[in-house]
């Protein structure tokens, strides 16, 4: 059995879409507690990997354990331990924010009294109390991310998975999300989030896994991965030089910026 001190471990994870291999033999490790970042260029396989880890997409090969429990052998046990905020989150837009949390609490089997108490606290912390009875369809992008995070935290999961959680979020809302997540991890819980914004990962994470072309190319404590460089410099060295696309064609752009005729 995997080491229970690991929040997440995958072994030989594979996913194909037709002839395309999106994830190739990925051995992802995330220690328990704190922030872990999964970074990589667009198309590296981050979202596909997280979808498999959280039980949303069945892998073609390999194994996945969360807190020592096999994701695909005991999905009920695993899903009670995790919270998920996927990219392109779709919410029940004709519910109010408060109703959305209540509905999620009922689905989770949380007693109504606890749901009301936790919902009120989450709405307050997220700065959504005044908008709690507005329909979600009228929420801004930042408000949607905050109510989505509140729904993911409602059942107090051990591991929280976030796919590009700050995409399209204004700085004030982003700061709120960060503060909530810091409080969450301070108790020993784990946040795993994907991003291609190196500055954000460097500021938040103590562990990082770097993906490129469906594979893990580096993984470990943040300081070990960046090896005396900024994370962005380390990232470019790991995936940028190897990718190399978009540089050879620059000579063909001699017309760009020329005076229009």
C-alpha positions in Angstrom: 0.0 0.0 0.0 1.3 3.5 -0.7 2.8 5.6 2.1 -0.2 7.2 4.0 1.9 10.3 4.4 1.4 10.9 0.7 -1.8 12.8 -0.1 -1.6 11.6 -3.8 0.3 9.0 -5.6 -0.1 7.8 -9.2 1.9 5.0 -10.8 2.3 4.6 -14.5 -0.8 6.7 -15.3 -1.8 6.6 -19.0 -4.5 8.2 -21.0 -5.0 8.1 -24.8 -7.5 9.9 -27.0 -7.5 7.9 -30.2 -3.9 7.8 -31.4 -2.8 10.7 -29.2 -1.2 9.9 -25.8 -2.3 12.7 -23.5 -0.7 11.3 -20.4 2.2 8.9 -20.6 3.4 6.8 -17.6 2.9 9.6 -15.0 4.2 9.0 -11.5 2.8 11.9 -9.6 3.6 12.3 -5.9 2.1 14.9 -3.6 3.0 14.9 0.1 0.3 15.5 2.7 -0.2 19.0 3.9 0.6 22.4 2.3 0.4 23.5 -1.3 1.5 21.5 -4.3 1.6 22.9 -7.8 1.2 21.0 -11.1 2.7 23.2 -13.8 3.3 22.9 -17.5 2.7 24.5 -20.8 -0.8 24.4 -22.4 -1.5 20.9 -23.6 1.0 19.3 -21.2 -1.6 17.0 -19.7 -2.3 18.8 -16.4 -6.1 18.9 -16.7 -6.3 15.3 -18.0 -4.1 14.1 -15.1 -6.2 15.9 -12.5 -9.4 14.6 -14.1 -8.2 11.0 -13.7 -6.9 11.6 -10.1 -10.2 13.0 -9.0 -12.3 10.2 -10.6 -13.8 12.2 -13.4 -11.9 10.4 -16.2 -11.0 6.7 -16.2 -7.3 6.1 -17.1 -6.2 3.6 -19.7 -3.5 2.3 -17.4 -1.8 2.8 -14.1 -3.1 3.3 -10.5 -4.1 6.3 -8.4 -4.2 6.5 -4.6 -5.5 9.3 -2.4 -4.6 9.1 1.3 -3.7 5.4 0.6 -7.1 4.6 -1.0 -7.4 3.4 -4.6 -9.5 5.9 -6.5 -11.1 3.5 -8.9 -11.7 0.7 -6.4 -13.4 2.7 -3.7 -14.7 5.9 -5.3 -17.2 6.6 -2.5 -14.5 6.6 0.1 -12.2 8.7 -2.0 -14.8 11.3 -3.0 -15.7 11.8 0.6 -12.0 12.8 1.2 -11.6 15.2 -1.7 -12.9 18.6 -2.9 -12.7 19.6 -6.6 -12.8 23.0 -8.3 -12.4 22.1 -12.0 -11.5 24.5 -14.8 -14.6 25.8 -16.7 -16.7 25.2 -13.6 -20.4 24.8 -14.4 -22.7 25.6 -11.5 -26.5 25.4 -11.0 -27.1 29.0 -12.2 -30.7 29.2 -11.2 -29.9 28.7 -7.5 -28.7 31.4 -5.3 -25.3 31.1 -3.7 -26.8 30.0 -0.4 -29.1 27.5 -2.1 -26.1 26.1 -4.0 -24.2 25.4 -0.8 -27.3 23.9 0.8 -27.8 21.6 -2.1 -24.2 20.5 -2.0 -24.5 19.9 1.7 -27.6 17.7 1.2 -25.8 15.7 -1.5 -22.9 15.1 0.9 -25.3 14.0 3.7 -24.3 16.8 6.0 -26.9 17.5 8.7 -28.9 20.7 7.9 -27.8 22.5 11.0 -24.2 22.0 10.1 -24.8 23.0 6.5 -26.4 26.3 7.5 -23.6 27.1 10.0 -20.8 26.2 7.5 -22.5 28.0 4.7 -22.8 31.2 6.7 -19.2 31.0 7.7 -18.0 30.3 4.2 -20.1 33.1 2.7 -18.7 35.5 5.2 -15.1 34.5 4.6 -15.5 34.7 0.9 -17.1 38.1 1.1 -20.3 36.8 -0.4 -22.8 37.4 2.4 -24.5 40.4 0.7 -24.8 38.3 -2.5 -25.8 35.1 -0.9 -29.4 35.3 -2.1 -28.6 36.4 -5.6 -28.8 33.9 -8.4 -25.4 32.4 -9.4 -26.2 33.4 -13.0 -25.7 37.0 -11.9 -22.3 36.3 -10.3 -19.1 37.7 -11.7 -16.2 35.3 -12.6 -14.5 36.0 -9.3 -17.7 35.4 -7.4 -18.3 32.1 -9.2 -14.8 30.9 -8.3 -15.4 31.9 -4.7 -18.8 30.1 -4.4 -17.3 27.1 -6.2 -14.5 27.0 -3.7 -17.0 27.3 -0.9 -18.9 24.3 -2.2 -15.7 22.3 -2.6 -14.8 23.1 1.1 -18.2 22.5 2.6 -17.6 18.9 3.6 -14.1 19.7 4.9 -12.1 17.5 2.5 -8.6 16.2 3.3 -7.3 17.0 -0.2 -8.5 19.9 -2.4 -7.9 19.8 -6.2 -8.0 23.1 -8.1 -7.6 23.4 -11.9 -6.5 26.9 -12.8 -8.3 28.4 -9.8 -7.2 32.0 -10.5 -7.9 32.1 -14.2 -9.9 35.3 -14.9 -10.1 36.3 -11.3 -9.5 39.9 -10.2 -6.7 40.6 -7.7 -9.1 41.3 -4.8 -11.0 38.0 -5.3 -7.7 36.1 -5.9 -6.4 37.5 -2.5 -9.5 36.2 -0.8 -9.1 32.7 -2.3 -5.4 32.6 -1.3 -6.2 33.6 2.3 -8.9 30.9 2.6 -6.6 28.3 1.2 -3.8 29.2 3.6 -6.2 28.8 6.5 -7.3 25.4 5.1 -3.7 24.1 4.7 -2.7 25.4 8.1 -4.6 22.5 9.7 -2.7 19.9 7.7 -4.9 19.6 4.7 -3.5 19.5 1.2 -4.2 21.7 -1.9 -3.2 20.5 -5.3 -3.6 23.1 -8.1 -2.6 23.3 -11.7 -1.4 26.6 -13.2 0.9 28.0 -15.9 1.5 31.1 -13.9 4.9 30.5 -12.4 4.9 33.5 -10.1 1.8 32.3 -8.4 3.1 28.8 -7.9 6.4 30.1 -6.6 4.5 32.3 -4.0 2.2 29.6 -2.7 3.7 26.2 -3.2 6.3 24.2 -1.2 6.1 21.3 -3.6 5.9 21.3 -7.4 5.5 18.8 -10.3 6.4 19.9 -13.8 4.7 18.3 -16.8 5.6 18.5 -20.4 4.1 16.5 -23.3 2.2 14.2 -21.0 5.1 13.3 -18.7 6.5 14.5 -15.3 9.9 16.0 -16.1 10.7 17.3 -12.6 9.1 16.9 -9.2 10.0 17.7 -5.6 10.3 20.5 -3.1 10.1 23.9 -4.7 13.7 24.9 -3.8 15.0 21.6 -5.2 13.2 22.0 -8.5 14.2 25.5 -9.1 17.8 24.8 -8.0 18.8 28.4 -7.2 16.9 29.9 -10.1 13.5 31.5 -10.3 10.8 28.9 -10.9 10.1 30.5 -14.3 13.8 30.1 -15.3 13.8 26.5 -14.1 10.5 25.8 -16.0 11.9 27.2 -19.2 15.0 25.1 -18.9 12.9 22.0 -18.3 10.2 22.5 -21.0 10.9 25.6 -23.0 14.2 24.7 -24.7 12.8 21.2 -25.5 9.6 22.5 -26.9 11.3 25.2 -29.0 8.2 26.0 -31.1 7.5 29.6 -32.1 11.2 30.7 -32.4 12.3 29.5 -35.8 9.5 31.4 -37.6 10.4 34.9 -36.3 12.3 35.8 -39.4 9.1 35.4 -41.4 7.5 38.2 -39.5 9.6 41.0 -41.0 6.4 42.7 -42.1 5.0 42.9 -38.5 5.1 46.5 -37.3 5.9 47.9 -40.8 4.1 51.0 -41.9 0.7 49.9 -43.5 0.4 50.5 -47.2 
